[in-house]
Amino acid sequence: MLRRYLCLLLLIISVTGFSQHKPTLKLWYTEPSGKVWENALPLGNGRLGAMVYGNVGTETIQLNEHTVWSGSPNRNDNPNALSALPEIRRLILTGKQKEAEQLANQSV
C-alpha cells in the first residue's frame, strides 16, 4: 500500500514539475525590418507563403504560391491524367516508383 502511495506521489510531482507553461506568444522588435528580405517574417504551409515586413508606416506583405515557381508552365487540369492514375497507384504499391514517375510525367 505504501508503495502505491509513493508511486502516486512521484507521478503527481513529475506531472506538475515537467508541465509546460503557457507562452505569451508575442513577437516584439525594437526596430522596423526595412526592405531587407531576411528581416521579414516568413509564414506559410509550403504551398502558399508570405513574407511579412514589420514596418510602422507601411506594412508590406509579399505573397508566393507554389505553382508560380514550379519552373515551367503546368497544366493542372489534364483530363488524360485520371485514366493513368490506377496504373500509377499499382506501380507505387508494388515498389516500382521509377516507372510510376515516368508514367506520371507522360500523363501530364
C-alpha positions, 0 to 999 in steps of 0.5 A: 500500500505504501508503495502505491502511495509513493508511486502516486506521489512521484507521478503527481510531482513529475506531472506538475514539475515537467508541465509546460507553461503557457507562452505569451506568444508575442513577437516584439522588435525594437526596430522596423525590418526595412526592405531587407528580405531576411528581416521579414517574417516568413509564414506559410504551409509550403504551398502558399507563403508570405513574407511579412515586413514589420514596418510602422508606416507601411506594412508590406506583405509579399505573397508566393504560391507554389505553382508560380515557381514550379519552373515551367508552365503546368497544366493542372487540369489534364483530363488524360491524367485520371485514366493513368492514375490506377496504373500509377497507384499499382506501380507505387504499391508494388515498389516500382516508383521509377516507372510510376514517375515516368508514367506520371510525367507522360500523363501530364 
